[in-house]
C-alpha cells in the first residue's frame, strides 16, 4: 500500500527528526527520574517542543513536571493530543521505555504541526506531558489529573504508543488498578519478657496476606492482588507496634474492581480484629481505569503501520494485564494506546533487559516508525471529520454499555 503525498511528507518529516528524537530518548534514558520528580526530562522536552514551534505552558495545578504544548492552524478543525510519559522505575531506570514514549509523542506531534502549516489544514495539535504513570510513587497518575482538571475537554482524540516485545494495535488486556497502603497499629512490648502486654501489628499484616491467599481461589481470572510488607518492626525482641503494606488490586471491569477492593479491605479489617490492632487505609495513587479500546482509531493505525511495512503480531489472549492512567483518558476521549516491539518476544517489561533494550538502535528505529504511524493516524482524523465522529460515536456507545461510569474519579 503506497502513501499519498501528504502522508509521505509526514513520514519524511519524522525521518529528518530522527537525530533529535534519538537525542531526546537517550537523554531521558540516561537521567532516570521517578514520578513527579522528572525535572530534567520535562526541561528537555519543553526545550525541544518550543524549538519546533509549539507554545508550551503548565499542566494541571499540583503537577510541576507536567506541561502542555500547543499549535493551532486556521480556525476550528479537530483537536488531537499526543501523550508523553517520561518517568522511570525505582532501581531499574527506564525499564518500561517511557523515554521512547516521549520521543514518539514529540516526533508525531511535530510532523503533524508542520503538516498543518504546509498544507493549510485547520486543526490543533497538542502534546500533554503527563508525569508519574508508574504507581511506585505517592500521588501517581498524571493523566488522571489532566482528566479531572478538564484538559481533555474539547479534544477529539488522544494518541500514544508504548514499547513492548510485540506489535499490537489495541495493546495487551489492560486492568483497572487501586493502589492502597494499609497500616496496622499495635502496641510495643518486650517479645520475651512481656509479650502478653503487646499487640503485634506484624501479625495482623501476615494474617492479611494469608486471607488474601485464601480469597484468590474465589476471584475471577481477571483479578489480581499483590503487595509487599513495607514496614514490619524494628527488632526481633520488640513486639512490632506498626506494620505497613503497600498493595495493588486489579480488575478489568470497574464494578468488579470495586467489589474486589471491598473484599481486600475486609480481609485487613478481619486481621485487625483478630489481633487487636487498629488499621488505617490510604490511597497512594489515583485509581486507574482499564483502557476502553477504540477500534476506529486502531483500524486507522493498523492500516498506516501496514503501509510502512510493519504488520501486527498475533493476539495473545489471557487474563490479567498491566494498568495505565491512559485508561482514564480512554473513558472521556477516543484513545489509541498501541504497543511497538523493541526487543525479542518474551522479554519482560520492568526488567534490566528491557531497560537496556530501550536505548538500542533497534528501539529507536521502531520508535521512529511508530511515530510515523501515529502521525498518519492523526492526519486521517484531521482531514476527514467523519472519522472523528465515528471514533466519538464508538466511545459513547461503549460508555452507554458500561452505564456511563465516572472516569477519572477517586474513590
C-alpha positions in Angstrom: 0.0 0.0 0.0 1.5 3.3 -1.1 1.4 6.6 0.8 -0.4 9.7 -0.6 1.8 12.8 -0.9 0.6 14.3 2.4 1.4 11.2 4.4 4.6 10.7 2.6 5.5 14.3 3.7 4.8 13.4 7.3 6.9 10.3 7.0 9.9 12.2 5.6 9.5 14.9 8.2 9.9 12.3 11.0 12.9 10.8 9.2 14.5 14.3 9.3 13.8 14.5 13.0 15.5 11.1 13.7 18.6 12.6 15.3 16.6 15.0 17.6 14.3 12.2 18.7 17.1 9.8 19.5 18.8 12.6 21.5 15.7 13.2 23.5 15.2 9.5 24.2 18.8 8.8 25.2 18.9 11.9 27.4 15.8 10.8 29.3 17.1 7.2 29.5 20.5 8.4 30.9 18.8 10.6 33.5 16.1 8.4 35.0 13.7 10.3 37.3 10.9 8.8 39.3 7.4 10.2 39.0 6.7 13.8 40.0 10.5 14.4 40.0 11.0 14.4 36.2 12.6 17.9 36.1 15.4 17.1 33.7 13.0 15.2 31.3 10.4 18.0 31.4 13.0 20.7 30.7 14.4 18.7 27.7 11.0 18.1 26.2 9.9 21.7 26.7 13.0 23.0 25.0 12.7 20.7 22.0 9.0 21.4 21.5 9.4 25.1 21.8 12.2 24.9 19.2 9.8 23.1 16.9 7.2 25.9 17.0 5.0 24.9 19.9 3.7 27.2 22.6 4.4 25.5 25.9 2.6 26.1 29.2 2.0 24.4 32.5 -0.2 21.4 33.1 -2.7 20.9 35.9 -2.1 22.5 39.3 -0.1 20.3 41.6 1.9 18.7 38.8 5.1 20.8 38.4 6.7 18.3 36.0 3.7 18.3 33.6 3.3 20.6 30.6 1.1 21.3 27.6 2.5 22.1 24.2 0.1 23.6 21.6 0.0 24.6 18.0 -3.1 25.7 16.0 -3.6 26.3 12.3 -6.6 28.2 11.0 -9.9 28.3 12.7 -11.6 25.2 14.0 -10.7 21.7 12.9 -10.1 18.7 15.0 -8.0 18.8 18.2 -5.5 16.0 18.5 -3.5 15.3 21.7 -0.3 13.2 21.8 0.5 11.9 25.3 4.1 11.8 26.6 5.3 9.8 29.5 8.9 10.2 30.9 9.0 8.8 34.5 11.3 5.9 35.4 11.1 3.0 37.8 12.9 3.0 41.1 16.1 1.0 40.9 15.5 -0.1 37.3 15.5 3.2 35.4 13.6 3.2 32.1 12.7 -0.5 32.3 9.2 0.5 30.9 10.6 2.5 28.0 9.0 5.8 28.8 11.9 7.6 27.2 10.7 6.2 23.9 7.1 7.1 24.6 8.2 10.7 25.0 10.3 10.7 21.8 7.4 9.2 19.8 5.0 11.9 21.0 7.4 14.7 20.1 8.1 13.2 16.7 4.5 12.6 15.7 3.2 15.9 17.0 6.0 17.9 15.3 5.3 16.2 12.0 1.6 16.9 12.2 2.3 20.5 13.2 4.4 21.0 10.1 1.8 19.3 8.0 -0.9 21.7 9.2 1.4 24.6 8.3 2.5 23.2 5.0 -0.9 22.0 3.7 -3.0 24.8 5.2 -5.4 22.5 7.1 -7.2 23.7 10.1 -6.7 22.0 13.4 -4.9 21.9 16.7 -2.1 19.6 17.8 -1.3 19.2 21.5 1.4 17.4 23.5 0.4 16.6 27.0 3.4 15.9 29.2 1.9 13.5 31.8 4.2 12.6 34.7 4.1 9.7 37.2 2.4 7.0 35.2 4.2 4.4 37.3 2.5 3.8 40.6 5.7 3.5 42.6 5.4 7.0 44.0 2.7 8.5 46.0 0.1 10.6 44.1 0.9 8.9 40.8 -1.4 9.1 37.8 -0.6 12.3 35.9 -3.2 11.7 33.2 -6.0 11.4 35.8 -5.1 14.9 37.0 -5.4 16.1 33.3 -8.8 14.4 33.1 -10.1 15.9 36.4 -8.8 19.4 35.5 -10.6 19.4 32.2 -7.6 19.4 29.9 -9.3 16.8 27.6 -12.4 18.8 27.2 -12.8 19.6 23.5 -10.1 17.1 22.5 -11.2 14.9 19.6 -8.7 12.1 20.0 -5.7 11.1 22.2 -2.7 9.1 20.8 0.3 7.5 22.3 2.3 4.3 21.9 4.1 2.1 24.4 7.2 -0.1 23.8 6.9 -3.8 24.3 8.2 -7.1 22.9 5.4 -7.3 20.3 3.4 -5.1 18.0 -0.3 -4.7 18.8 -2.8 -2.0 17.9 -5.2 -2.5 20.8 -2.4 -3.5 23.2 -2.5 -6.1 25.9 -5.5 -6.5 28.1 -5.5 -3.6 30.5 -6.8 -3.8 34.0 -8.0 -1.1 36.4 -5.9 -0.6 39.5 -6.4 0.6 43.0 -3.2 1.4 44.9 -3.6 1.1 48.7 -1.4 1.5 51.8 -2.7 -0.5 54.8 -1.2 0.4 58.1 -1.7 -1.6 61.3 -1.1 0.0 64.7 -0.4 -2.3 67.6 1.4 -2.0 71.0 5.1 -2.5 71.6 6.3 -4.8 74.4 9.3 -7.0 75.2 8.9 -10.0 72.9 10.4 -12.4 75.6 9.7 -10.7 78.9 6.2 -9.5 78.4 4.7 -10.5 75.0 1.3 -10.6 76.6 1.4 -6.9 77.0 1.8 -6.2 73.3 -0.3 -6.1 70.2 1.6 -7.4 67.2 0.9 -5.3 64.2 3.1 -7.5 62.0 0.9 -10.5 62.8 -2.0 -8.5 61.5 -0.2 -7.8 58.3 0.8 -11.5 57.9 -2.8 -12.6 58.6 -4.0 -10.2 55.9 -1.7 -11.8 53.3 -2.9 -15.2 54.3 -6.5 -14.1 54.0 -5.8 -12.7 50.5 -4.2 -16.0 49.5 -7.4 -17.8 50.5 -9.5 -15.1 48.7 -7.7 -15.6 45.4 -9.4 -19.0 44.9 -12.8 -17.3 44.8 -11.9 -14.4 42.3 -12.3 -14.2 38.6 -9.3 -14.9 36.4 -9.1 -11.1 35.6 -8.5 -10.1 39.2 -5.0 -9.6 40.7 -4.0 -8.9 44.3 -0.3 -8.3 45.1 1.7 -6.3 47.5 4.7 -6.0 49.9 5.2 -5.5 53.6 7.0 -2.2 53.5 7.4 -2.0 57.3 7.2 -4.8 59.9 9.1 -3.9 63.1 12.5 -2.7 64.2 14.0 -5.6 66.2 13.2 -9.2 67.0 12.9 -8.6 70.7 10.3 -5.9 70.3 6.6 -6.7 69.5 6.0 -4.6 66.3 3.7 -1.8 67.1 3.4 -0.8 63.4 3.3 -2.7 60.2 2.6 -1.3 56.7 1.5 -2.9 53.5 1.6 -1.3 50.0 -0.5 -3.2 47.6 -2.5 -3.2 44.3 -5.9 -4.5 43.5 -6.5 -5.0 39.7 -9.5 -6.0 37.6 -10.8 -5.0 34.1 -14.4 -4.4 35.0 -14.8 -1.2 37.1 -17.6 -2.6 39.2 -15.7 -5.8 39.9 -12.7 -3.8 40.8 -14.7 -2.1 43.5 -16.0 -5.4 44.7 -12.6 -6.9 45.0 -11.3 -3.8 46.7 -14.0 -4.2 49.3 -13.2 -7.8 49.9 -9.5 -7.0 50.2 -10.3 -4.3 52.8 -12.5 -6.8 54.7 -9.5 -9.2 55.0 -7.5 -6.5 56.6 -10.3 -5.5 58.9 -10.7 -9.1 60.0 -7.0 -9.4 60.7 -7.1 -6.2 62.8 -10.0 -7.6 64.8 -8.3 -11.0 65.3 -5.1 -9.4 66.6 -6.5 -6.3 68.4 -4.6 -4.0 66.1 -6.0 -0.8 64.6 -6.0 -0.5 60.8 -5.9 2.5 58.5 -6.3 2.7 54.7 -4.8 5.3 52.4 -4.8 5.6 48.6 -1.2 6.0 47.4 -2.1 6.9 43.8 -5.1 7.9 41.7 -7.3 4.9 40.8 -6.6 3.8 37.2 -9.4 2.5 35.0 -8.9 -0.2 32.4 -8.4 1.0 28.8 -11.5 1.2 26.7 -10.2 0.3 23.2 -11.3 2.4 20.3 -11.4 0.1 17.2 -11.9 3.0 14.8 -8.5 4.5 15.8 -7.0 1.1 15.9 -8.1 0.3 12.4 -6.6 3.5 11.1 -3.3 2.9 13.0 -3.1 -0.7 11.7 -3.6 0.4 8.1 -1.0 3.1 8.4 1.5 0.8 10.1 1.0 -1.7 7.3 1.7 1.0 4.7 5.0 1.4 6.4 5.8 -2.3 6.1 5.0 -3.4 9.7 2.4 -6.0 10.5 0.9 -6.7 13.9 1.8 -9.8 15.9 -0.9 -12.3 16.6 -3.0 -11.5 19.7 -2.2 -13.3 22.9 -5.4 -13.8 24.9 -5.3 -14.3 28.6 -6.2 -12.9 32.0 -4.7 -10.1 33.9 -2.5 -7.4 32.4 -0.9 -4.2 33.4 -2.6 -0.9 34.3 -2.2 2.6 33.0 -3.7 6.0 33.7 -4.3 6.2 30.0 -7.4 4.1 30.8 -9.0 7.1 32.5 -8.3 9.1 29.3 -10.0 6.4 27.2 -13.3 6.9 29.0 -13.6 10.6 28.1 -11.8 10.8 24.7 -11.2 8.3 21.9 -7.8 6.9 22.7 -5.3 4.7 20.9 -2.6 3.0 23.1 -0.8 0.6 20.8 2.4 -1.3 21.6 5.6 -1.5 19.4 8.3 -4.1 19.6 11.8 -3.1 20.7 13.2 -6.4 21.9 12.8 -10.2 21.4 9.4 -11.8 22.2 9.1 -12.7 25.9 11.5 -10.1 27.2 9.7 -8.9 30.4 8.9 -5.3 31.0 10.1 -3.8 34.2 13.3 -5.8 33.9 17.0 -4.8 33.4 16.9 -6.4 30.0 14.0 -4.2 28.9 15.8 -1.1 30.3 18.9 -1.9 28.1 16.7 -2.6 25.1 15.1 0.9 25.4 18.3 2.6 24.5 19.3 0.5 21.4 19.3 1.5 17.8 16.6 -1.1 17.1 14.4 0.5 19.7 14.9 3.9 18.1 14.1 2.6 14.6 10.9 1.1 15.9 10.0 4.3 17.7 10.6 6.3 14.5 8.2 4.0 12.5 5.6 4.2 15.3 5.8 8.0 15.4 5.1 7.9 11.6 2.1 5.7 12.0 0.7 7.8 14.8 1.2 11.0 12.8 -0.5 9.5 9.8 -3.4 8.3 12.0 -3.8 11.8 13.4 -3.7 13.1 9.8 -6.6 10.8 8.8 -8.6 12.5 11.6 -7.6 16.0 10.7 -8.6 15.7 7.0 -11.8 13.6 7.5 -14.2 14.8 10.2 -16.3 11.7 9.5 -13.6 9.6 11.2 -13.6 11.9 14.2 -17.4 11.4 14.6 -17.1 7.6 14.1 -14.4 7.4 16.9 -16.6 9.5 19.2 -19.7 7.5 18.5 -17.9 4.3 19.3 -16.7 5.8 22.6 -20.2 7.0 23.5 -21.6 3.6 22.7 -19.1 1.9 24.9 -19.8 4.4 27.7 -23.5 3.6 27.4 -22.9 -0.1 27.6 -21.0 0.4 30.8 -23.7 2.6 32.3 -21.6 5.8 31.9 -19.1 5.2 34.8 -17.3 8.1 36.4 -13.9 8.2 34.6 -11.0 9.6 36.5 -12.8 9.6 39.8 -11.0 8.9 43.1 -12.9 6.5 45.3 
